[in-house]
Amino acid sequence: PGAWMHAEAIVAATQPAAIGVDWHVRPEEARKLADRMKVTIQGNLDPCHLFGDADTVRRRTTAMLRAMDGPGHVANLGHGVLPET
């Protein structure tokens, strides 16, 4: 979804210091782009995971951190906090 298929061209054209990614982007793909384009990545945790119990939130967050492992990752939600949270 979104413009992810054009992310490399957008990064090349705009030269940002960082890009935000949502949970629709596979973390491994975001990490590859960040490394190749030398940008920081932010986000990726689905905000709906915050509706889970503490163990689920911890497990999902840990999985995201492992998948995004490397320099230049700002752990964050892939979108804002939902009003119902």
PDB file as gemmi writes it, atoms N, CA and C in Angstrom:
CRYST1    1.000    1.000    1.000  90.00  90.00  90.00 P 1                      
ATOM      1  N   PRO A   1       0.826  -1.207   0.000  1.00  0.00           N  
ATOM      2  CA  PRO A   1       0.000   0.000   0.000  1.00  0.00           C  
ATOM      3  C   PRO A   1       0.862   1.261   0.000  1.00  0.00           C  
ATOM      4  N   GLY A   2       0.258   2.350  -0.299  1.00  0.00           N  
ATOM      5  CA  GLY A   2       0.952   3.619  -0.252  1.00  0.00           C  
ATOM      6  C   GLY A   2       1.996   3.741  -1.337  1.00  0.00           C  
ATOM      7  N   ALA A   3       3.034   4.501  -1.033  1.00  0.00           N  
ATOM      8  CA  ALA A   3       4.078   4.803  -2.018  1.00  0.00           C  
ATOM      9  C   ALA A   3       5.332   3.977  -1.809  1.00  0.00           C  
ATOM     10  N   TRP A   4       5.263   2.913  -1.027  1.00  0.00           N  
ATOM     11  CA  TRP A   4       6.468   2.157  -0.697  1.00  0.00           C  
ATOM     12  C   TRP A   4       7.210   1.703  -1.943  1.00  0.00           C  
ATOM     13  N   MET A   5       6.477   1.331  -3.007  1.00  0.00           N  
ATOM     14  CA  MET A   5       7.144   0.858  -4.222  1.00  0.00           C  
ATOM     15  C   MET A   5       8.006   1.944  -4.853  1.00  0.00           C  
ATOM     16  N   HIS A   6       7.772   3.194  -4.468  1.00  0.00           N  
ATOM     17  CA  HIS A   6       8.540   4.321  -4.998  1.00  0.00           C  
ATOM     18  C   HIS A   6       9.506   4.905  -3.957  1.00  0.00           C  
ATOM     19  N   ALA A   7       9.633   4.239  -2.831  1.00  0.00           N  
ATOM     20  CA  ALA A   7      10.415   4.790  -1.718  1.00  0.00           C  
ATOM     21  C   ALA A   7      11.850   5.108  -2.113  1.00  0.00           C  
ATOM     22  N   GLU A   8      12.502   4.222  -2.827  1.00  0.00           N  
ATOM     23  CA  GLU A   8      13.904   4.466  -3.182  1.00  0.00           C  
ATOM     24  C   GLU A   8      14.029   5.709  -4.069  1.00  0.00           C  
ATOM     25  N   ALA A   9      13.147   5.856  -5.032  1.00  0.00           N  
ATOM     26  CA  ALA A   9      13.181   7.037  -5.908  1.00  0.00           C  
ATOM     27  C   ALA A   9      12.875   8.314  -5.123  1.00  0.00           C  
ATOM     28  N   ILE A  10      11.939   8.234  -4.193  1.00  0.00           N  
ATOM     29  CA  ILE A  10      11.594   9.404  -3.383  1.00  0.00           C  
ATOM     30  C   ILE A  10      12.766   9.810  -2.501  1.00  0.00           C  
ATOM     31  N   VAL A  11      13.406   8.814  -1.873  1.00  0.00           N  
ATOM     32  CA  VAL A  11      14.570   9.097  -1.024  1.00  0.00           C  
ATOM     33  C   VAL A  11      15.694   9.695  -1.871  1.00  0.00           C  
ATOM     34  N   ALA A  12      15.929   9.135  -3.039  1.00  0.00           N  
ATOM     35  CA  ALA A  12      16.996   9.653  -3.908  1.00  0.00           C  
ATOM     36  C   ALA A  12      16.705  11.092  -4.337  1.00  0.00           C  
ATOM     37  N   ALA A  13      15.456  11.393  -4.610  1.00  0.00           N  
ATOM     38  CA  ALA A  13      15.091  12.734  -5.092  1.00  0.00           C  
ATOM     39  C   ALA A  13      15.075  13.780  -3.986  1.00  0.00           C  
ATOM     40  N   THR A  14      14.727  13.370  -2.760  1.00  0.00           N  
ATOM     41  CA  THR A  14      14.538  14.351  -1.683  1.00  0.00           C  
ATOM     42  C   THR A  14      15.662  14.378  -0.656  1.00  0.00           C  
ATOM     43  N   GLN A  15      16.475  13.317  -0.614  1.00  0.00           N  
ATOM     44  CA  GLN A  15      17.601  13.229   0.319  1.00  0.00           C  
ATOM     45  C   GLN A  15      17.207  13.487   1.779  1.00  0.00           C  
ATOM     46  N   PRO A  16      16.191  12.802   2.290  1.00  0.00           N  
ATOM     47  CA  PRO A  16      15.800  13.026   3.683  1.00  0.00           C  
ATOM     48  C   PRO A  16      16.804  12.397   4.640  1.00  0.00           C  
ATOM     49  N   ALA A  17      16.804  12.863   5.878  1.00  0.00           N  
ATOM     50  CA  ALA A  17      17.626  12.240   6.911  1.00  0.00           C  
ATOM     51  C   ALA A  17      16.946  10.983   7.439  1.00  0.00           C  
ATOM     52  N   ALA A  18      15.618  10.945   7.353  1.00  0.00           N  
ATOM     53  CA  ALA A  18      14.861   9.816   7.885  1.00  0.00           C  
ATOM     54  C   ALA A  18      13.582   9.623   7.076  1.00  0.00           C  
ATOM     55  N   ILE A  19      13.086   8.382   7.121  1.00  0.00           N  
ATOM     56  CA  ILE A  19      11.791   8.080   6.522  1.00  0.00           C  
ATOM     57  C   ILE A  19      10.950   7.324   7.539  1.00  0.00           C  
ATOM     58  N   GLY A  20       9.659   7.553   7.519  1.00  0.00           N  
ATOM     59  CA  GLY A  20       8.742   6.831   8.384  1.00  0.00           C  
ATOM     60  C   GLY A  20       8.127   5.678   7.621  1.00  0.00           C  
ATOM     61  N   VAL A  21       7.971   4.557   8.294  1.00  0.00           N  
ATOM     62  CA  VAL A  21       7.341   3.388   7.682  1.00  0.00           C  
ATOM     63  C   VAL A  21       6.236   2.879   8.583  1.00  0.00           C  
ATOM     64  N   ASP A  22       5.163   2.400   7.943  1.00  0.00           N  
ATOM     65  CA  ASP A  22       4.082   1.834   8.746  1.00  0.00           C  
ATOM     66  C   ASP A  22       4.186   0.315   8.757  1.00  0.00           C  
ATOM     67  N   TRP A  23       3.231  -0.340   9.366  1.00  0.00           N  
ATOM     68  CA  TRP A  23       3.285  -1.787   9.555  1.00  0.00           C  
ATOM     69  C   TRP A  23       3.009  -2.559   8.273  1.00  0.00           C  
ATOM     70  N   HIS A  24       2.620  -1.883   7.193  1.00  0.00           N  
ATOM     71  CA  HIS A  24       2.424  -2.561   5.912  1.00  0.00           C  
ATOM     72  C   HIS A  24       3.761  -2.855   5.222  1.00  0.00           C  
ATOM     73  N   VAL A  25       4.814  -2.191   5.663  1.00  0.00           N  
ATOM     74  CA  VAL A  25       6.138  -2.386   5.083  1.00  0.00           C  
ATOM     75  C   VAL A  25       6.856  -3.473   5.876  1.00  0.00           C  
ATOM     76  N   ARG A  26       7.335  -4.491   5.174  1.00  0.00           N  
ATOM     77  CA  ARG A  26       8.077  -5.537   5.864  1.00  0.00           C  
ATOM     78  C   ARG A  26       9.340  -4.926   6.474  1.00  0.00           C  
ATOM     79  N   PRO A  27       9.588  -5.165   7.752  1.00  0.00           N  
ATOM     80  CA  PRO A  27      10.759  -4.569   8.409  1.00  0.00           C  
ATOM     81  C   PRO A  27      12.065  -4.868   7.685  1.00  0.00           C  
ATOM     82  N   GLU A  28      12.200  -6.070   7.150  1.00  0.00           N  
ATOM     83  CA  GLU A  28      13.426  -6.435   6.445  1.00  0.00           C  
ATOM     84  C   GLU A  28      13.635  -5.549   5.212  1.00  0.00           C  
ATOM     85  N   GLU A  29      12.548  -5.216   4.527  1.00  0.00           N  
ATOM     86  CA  GLU A  29      12.644  -4.348   3.356  1.00  0.00           C  
ATOM     87  C   GLU A  29      12.992  -2.916   3.766  1.00  0.00           C  
ATOM     88  N   ALA A  30      12.402  -2.451   4.846  1.00  0.00           N  
ATOM     89  CA  ALA A  30      12.720  -1.111   5.344  1.00  0.00           C  
ATOM     90  C   ALA A  30      14.190  -1.027   5.748  1.00  0.00           C  
ATOM     91  N   ARG A  31      14.675  -2.052   6.415  1.00  0.00           N  
ATOM     92  CA  ARG A  31      16.084  -2.083   6.851  1.00  0.00           C  
ATOM     93  C   ARG A  31      17.008  -2.066   5.641  1.00  0.00           C  
ATOM     94  N   LYS A  32      16.692  -2.872   4.606  1.00  0.00           N  
ATOM     95  CA  LYS A  32      17.522  -2.903   3.398  1.00  0.00           C  
ATOM     96  C   LYS A  32      17.576  -1.527   2.741  1.00  0.00           C  
ATOM     97  N   LEU A  33      16.427  -0.868   2.631  1.00  0.00           N  
ATOM     98  CA  LEU A  33      16.394   0.463   2.012  1.00  0.00           C  
ATOM     99  C   LEU A  33      17.191   1.457   2.849  1.00  0.00           C  
ATOM    100  N   ALA A  34      16.987   1.426   4.152  1.00  0.00           N  
ATOM    101  CA  ALA A  34      17.702   2.354   5.032  1.00  0.00           C  
ATOM    102  C   ALA A  34      19.211   2.175   4.902  1.00  0.00           C  
ATOM    103  N   ASP A  35      19.659   0.940   4.874  1.00  0.00           N  
ATOM    104  CA  ASP A  35      21.090   0.681   4.748  1.00  0.00           C  
ATOM    105  C   ASP A  35      21.617   1.124   3.384  1.00  0.00           C  
ATOM    106  N   ARG A  36      20.875   0.788   2.336  1.00  0.00           N  
ATOM    107  CA  ARG A  36      21.306   1.123   0.973  1.00  0.00           C  
ATOM    108  C   ARG A  36      21.317   2.631   0.743  1.00  0.00           C  
ATOM    109  N   MET A  37      20.302   3.330   1.257  1.00  0.00           N  
ATOM    110  CA  MET A  37      20.155   4.770   1.006  1.00  0.00           C  
ATOM    111  C   MET A  37      20.750   5.625   2.130  1.00  0.00           C  
ATOM    112  N   LYS A  38      21.228   4.967   3.181  1.00  0.00           N  
ATOM    113  CA  LYS A  38      21.853   5.664   4.318  1.00  0.00           C  
ATOM    114  C   LYS A  38      20.915   6.693   4.954  1.00  0.00           C  
ATOM    115  N   VAL A  39      19.712   6.209   5.296  1.00  0.00           N  
ATOM    116  CA  VAL A  39      18.735   7.038   5.995  1.00  0.00           C  
ATOM    117  C   VAL A  39      18.303   6.322   7.267  1.00  0.00           C  
ATOM    118  N   THR A  40      17.806   7.088   8.204  1.00  0.00           N  
ATOM    119  CA  THR A  40      17.215   6.544   9.420  1.00  0.00           C  
ATOM    120  C   THR A  40      15.786   6.145   9.104  1.00  0.00           C  
ATOM    121  N   ILE A  41      15.320   5.079   9.739  1.00  0.00           N  
ATOM    122  CA  ILE A  41      13.929   4.687   9.587  1.00  0.00           C  
ATOM    123  C   ILE A  41      13.228   4.838  10.928  1.00  0.00           C  
ATOM    124  N   GLN A  42      11.960   5.193  10.847  1.00  0.00           N  
ATOM    125  CA  GLN A  42      11.166   5.378  12.059  1.00  0.00           C  
ATOM    126  C   GLN A  42       9.875   4.613  11.911  1.00  0.00           C  
ATOM    127  N   GLY A  43       9.507   3.951  12.991  1.00  0.00           N  
ATOM    128  CA  GLY A  43       8.186   3.355  13.050  1.00  0.00           C  
ATOM    129  C   GLY A  43       8.146   1.864  12.884  1.00  0.00           C  
ATOM    130  N   ASN A  44       7.012   1.421  12.425  1.00  0.00           N  
ATOM    131  CA  ASN A  44       6.670   0.112  11.958  1.00  0.00           C  
ATOM    132  C   ASN A  44       5.777  -0.690  12.886  1.00  0.00           C  
ATOM    133  N   LEU A  45       5.625  -0.357  14.142  1.00  0.00           N  
ATOM    134  CA  LEU A  45       4.752  -1.159  14.995  1.00  0.00           C  
ATOM    135  C   LEU A  45       3.294  -0.784  14.726  1.00  0.00           C  
ATOM    136  N   ASP A  46       2.484  -1.779  14.438  1.00  0.00           N  
ATOM    137  CA  ASP A  46       1.061  -1.567  14.201  1.00  0.00           C  
ATOM    138  C   ASP A  46       0.422  -1.033  15.486  1.00  0.00           C  
ATOM    139  N   PRO A  47      -0.217   0.136  15.450  1.00  0.00           N  
ATOM    140  CA  PRO A  47      -0.807   0.691  16.665  1.00  0.00           C  
ATOM    141  C   PRO A  47      -1.912  -0.186  17.243  1.00  0.00           C  
ATOM    142  N   CYS A  48      -2.487  -1.081  16.455  1.00  0.00           N  
ATOM    143  CA  CYS A  48      -3.510  -1.990  16.977  1.00  0.00           C  
ATOM    144  C   CYS A  48      -2.923  -2.986  17.973  1.00  0.00           C  
ATOM    145  N   HIS A  49      -1.612  -3.227  17.895  1.00  0.00           N  
ATOM    146  CA  HIS A  49      -0.980  -4.134  18.856  1.00  0.00           C  
ATOM    147  C   HIS A  49      -1.086  -3.606  20.281  1.00  0.00           C  
ATOM    148  N   LEU A  50      -1.263  -2.308  20.438  1.00  0.00           N  
ATOM    149  CA  LEU A  50      -1.377  -1.734  21.781  1.00  0.00           C  
ATOM    150  C   LEU A  50      -2.666  -2.150  22.479  1.00  0.00           C  
ATOM    151  N   PHE A  51      -3.602  -2.745  21.745  1.00  0.00           N  
ATOM    152  CA  PHE A  51      -4.831  -3.251  22.352  1.00  0.00           C  
ATOM    153  C   PHE A  51      -4.619  -4.624  22.978  1.00  0.00           C  
ATOM    154  N   GLY A  52      -3.472  -5.233  22.728  1.00  0.00           N  
ATOM    155  CA  GLY A  52      -3.184  -6.552  23.277  1.00  0.00           C  
ATOM    156  C   GLY A  52      -2.754  -6.472  24.731  1.00  0.00           C  
ATOM    157  N   ASP A  53      -2.597  -7.636  25.335  1.00  0.00           N  
ATOM    158  CA  ASP A  53      -2.107  -7.666  26.707  1.00  0.00           C  
ATOM    159  C   ASP A  53      -0.613  -7.340  26.716  1.00  0.00           C  
ATOM    160  N   ALA A  54      -0.069  -7.164  27.892  1.00  0.00           N  
ATOM    161  CA  ALA A  54       1.328  -6.731  28.025  1.00  0.00           C  
ATOM    162  C   ALA A  54       2.291  -7.692  27.335  1.00  0.00           C  
ATOM    163  N   ASP A  55       2.035  -9.012  27.436  1.00  0.00           N  
ATOM    164  CA  ASP A  55       2.929  -9.980  26.792  1.00  0.00           C  
ATOM    165  C   ASP A  55       2.893  -9.848  25.276  1.00  0.00           C  
ATOM    166  N   THR A  56       1.715  -9.614  24.718  1.00  0.00           N  
ATOM    167  CA  THR A  56       1.592  -9.441  23.271  1.00  0.00           C  
ATOM    168  C   THR A  56       2.316  -8.185  22.814  1.00  0.00           C  
ATOM    169  N   VAL A  57       2.125  -7.093  23.522  1.00  0.00           N  
ATOM    170  CA  VAL A  57       2.806  -5.836  23.169  1.00  0.00           C  
ATOM    171  C   VAL A  57       4.318  -6.035  23.233  1.00  0.00           C  
ATOM    172  N   ARG A  58       4.787  -6.676  24.274  1.00  0.00           N  
ATOM    173  CA  ARG A  58       6.218  -6.926  24.443  1.00  0.00           C  
ATOM    174  C   ARG A  58       6.749  -7.810  23.314  1.00  0.00           C  
ATOM    175  N   ARG A  59       6.032  -8.876  22.980  1.00  0.00           N  
ATOM    176  CA  ARG A  59       6.462  -9.801  21.937  1.00  0.00           C  
ATOM    177  C   ARG A  59       6.502  -9.114  20.565  1.00  0.00           C  
ATOM    178  N   ARG A  60       5.457  -8.357  20.235  1.00  0.00           N  
ATOM    179  CA  ARG A  60       5.401  -7.665  18.940  1.00  0.00           C  
ATOM    180  C   ARG A  60       6.476  -6.585  18.842  1.00  0.00           C  
ATOM    181  N   THR A  61       6.698  -5.873  19.939  1.00  0.00           N  
ATOM    182  CA  THR A  61       7.715  -4.821  19.944  1.00  0.00           C  
ATOM    183  C   THR A  61       9.105  -5.427  19.796  1.00  0.00           C  
ATOM    184  N   THR A  62       9.364  -6.498  20.511  1.00  0.00           N  
ATOM    185  CA  THR A  62      10.654  -7.176  20.413  1.00  0.00           C  
ATOM    186  C   THR A  62      10.888  -7.692  18.996  1.00  0.00           C  
ATOM    187  N   ALA A  63       9.862  -8.251  18.375  1.00  0.00           N  
ATOM    188  CA  ALA A  63       9.990  -8.740  16.995  1.00  0.00           C  
ATOM    189  C   ALA A  63      10.322  -7.595  16.047  1.00  0.00           C  
ATOM    190  N   MET A  64       9.660  -6.441  16.229  1.00  0.00           N  
ATOM    191  CA  MET A  64       9.951  -5.286  15.378  1.00  0.00           C  
ATOM    192  C   MET A  64      11.391  -4.836  15.575  1.00  0.00           C  
ATOM    193  N   LEU A  65      11.832  -4.731  16.813  1.00  0.00           N  
ATOM    194  CA  LEU A  65      13.194  -4.277  17.092  1.00  0.00           C  
ATOM    195  C   LEU A  65      14.227  -5.218  16.485  1.00  0.00           C  
ATOM    196  N   ARG A  66      13.987  -6.505  16.578  1.00  0.00           N  
ATOM    197  CA  ARG A  66      14.932  -7.473  15.989  1.00  0.00           C  
ATOM    198  C   ARG A  66      14.959  -7.353  14.471  1.00  0.00           C  
ATOM    199  N   ALA A  67      13.793  -7.196  13.863  1.00  0.00           N  
ATOM    200  CA  ALA A  67      13.718  -7.107  12.406  1.00  0.00           C  
ATOM    201  C   ALA A  67      14.339  -5.811  11.888  1.00  0.00           C  
ATOM    202  N   MET A  68      14.262  -4.743  12.669  1.00  0.00           N  
ATOM    203  CA  MET A  68      14.796  -3.450  12.257  1.00  0.00           C  
ATOM    204  C   MET A  68      16.217  -3.238  12.761  1.00  0.00           C  
ATOM    205  N   ASP A  69      16.808  -4.266  13.349  1.00  0.00           N  
ATOM    206  CA  ASP A  69      18.123  -4.147  13.966  1.00  0.00           C  
ATOM    207  C   ASP A  69      19.137  -3.521  13.018  1.00  0.00           C  
ATOM    208  N   GLY A  70      19.837  -2.562  13.548  1.00  0.00           N  
ATOM    209  CA  GLY A  70      20.863  -1.875  12.777  1.00  0.00           C  
ATOM    210  C   GLY A  70      20.882  -0.411  13.162  1.00  0.00           C  
ATOM    211  N   PRO A  71      21.815   0.320  12.603  1.00  0.00           N  
ATOM    212  CA  PRO A  71      21.913   1.739  12.949  1.00  0.00           C  
ATOM    213  C   PRO A  71      20.765   2.541  12.355  1.00  0.00           C  
ATOM    214  N   GLY A  72      20.385   3.572  13.056  1.00  0.00           N  
ATOM    215  CA  GLY A  72      19.396   4.489  12.515  1.00  0.00           C  
ATOM    216  C   GLY A  72      17.980   3.974  12.504  1.00  0.00           C  
ATOM    217  N   HIS A  73      17.504   3.476  13.648  1.00  0.00           N  
ATOM    218  CA  HIS A  73      16.096   3.089  13.748  1.00  0.00           C  
ATOM    219  C   HIS A  73      15.495   3.779  14.955  1.00  0.00           C  
ATOM    220  N   VAL A  74      14.429   4.532  14.725  1.00  0.00           N  
ATOM    221  CA  VAL A  74      13.659   5.146  15.799  1.00  0.00           C  
ATOM    222  C   VAL A  74      12.447   4.250  16.009  1.00  0.00           C  
ATOM    223  N   ALA A  75      12.438   3.508  17.109  1.00  0.00           N  
ATOM    224  CA  ALA A  75      11.314   2.624  17.394  1.00  0.00           C  
ATOM    225  C   ALA A  75      10.090   3.475  17.676  1.00  0.00           C  
ATOM    226  N   ASN A  76       9.024   3.181  16.947  1.00  0.00           N  
ATOM    227  CA  ASN A  76       7.833   4.000  17.045  1.00  0.00           C  
ATOM    228  C   ASN A  76       6.674   3.222  16.450  1.00  0.00           C  
ATOM    229  N   LEU A  77       5.494   3.774  16.603  1.00  0.00           N  
ATOM    230  CA  LEU A  77       4.340   3.190  15.940  1.00  0.00           C  
ATOM    231  C   LEU A  77       4.430   3.494  14.450  1.00  0.00           C  
ATOM    232  N   GLY A  78       3.824   2.652  13.646  1.00  0.00           N  
ATOM    233  CA  GLY A  78       3.774   2.891  12.213  1.00  0.00           C  
ATOM    234  C   GLY A  78       2.736   3.914  11.843  1.00  0.00           C  
ATOM    235  N   HIS A  79       2.021   4.444  12.820  1.00  0.00           N  
ATOM    236  CA  HIS A  79       1.019   5.501  12.651  1.00  0.00           C  
ATOM    237  C   HIS A  79       0.772   6.024  14.053  1.00  0.00           C  
ATOM    238  N   GLY A  80      -0.003   7.046  14.185  1.00  0.00           N  
ATOM    239  CA  GLY A  80      -0.258   7.618  15.509  1.00  0.00           C  
ATOM    240  C   GLY A  80      -1.045   6.678  16.418  1.00  0.00           C  
ATOM    241  N   VAL A  81      -1.128   7.057  17.672  1.00  0.00           N  
ATOM    242  CA  VAL A  81      -1.903   6.298  18.648  1.00  0.00           C  
ATOM    243  C   VAL A  81      -3.384   6.470  18.300  1.00  0.00           C  
ATOM    244  N   LEU A  82      -4.076   5.355  18.227  1.00  0.00           N  
ATOM    245  CA  LEU A  82      -5.507   5.396  17.901  1.00  0.00           C  
ATOM    246  C   LEU A  82      -6.276   5.975  19.087  1.00  0.00           C  
ATOM    247  N   PRO A  83      -7.350   6.713  18.834  1.00  0.00           N  
ATOM    248  CA  PRO A  83      -8.110   7.355  19.912  1.00  0.00           C  
ATOM    249  C   PRO A  83      -8.625   6.365  20.954  1.00  0.00           C  
ATOM    250  N   GLU A  84      -8.932   5.142  20.549  1.00  0.00           N  
ATOM    251  CA  GLU A  84      -9.489   4.153  21.473  1.00  0.00           C  
ATOM    252  C   GLU A  84      -8.440   3.547  22.405  1.00  0.00           C  
ATOM    253  N   THR A  85      -7.164   3.802  22.142  1.00  0.00           N  
ATOM    254  CA  THR A  85      -6.098   3.167  22.925  1.00  0.00           C  
ATOM    255  C   THR A  85      -6.114   3.676  24.354  1.00  0.00           C  
TER     256      THR A  85                                                      
END                                                                             
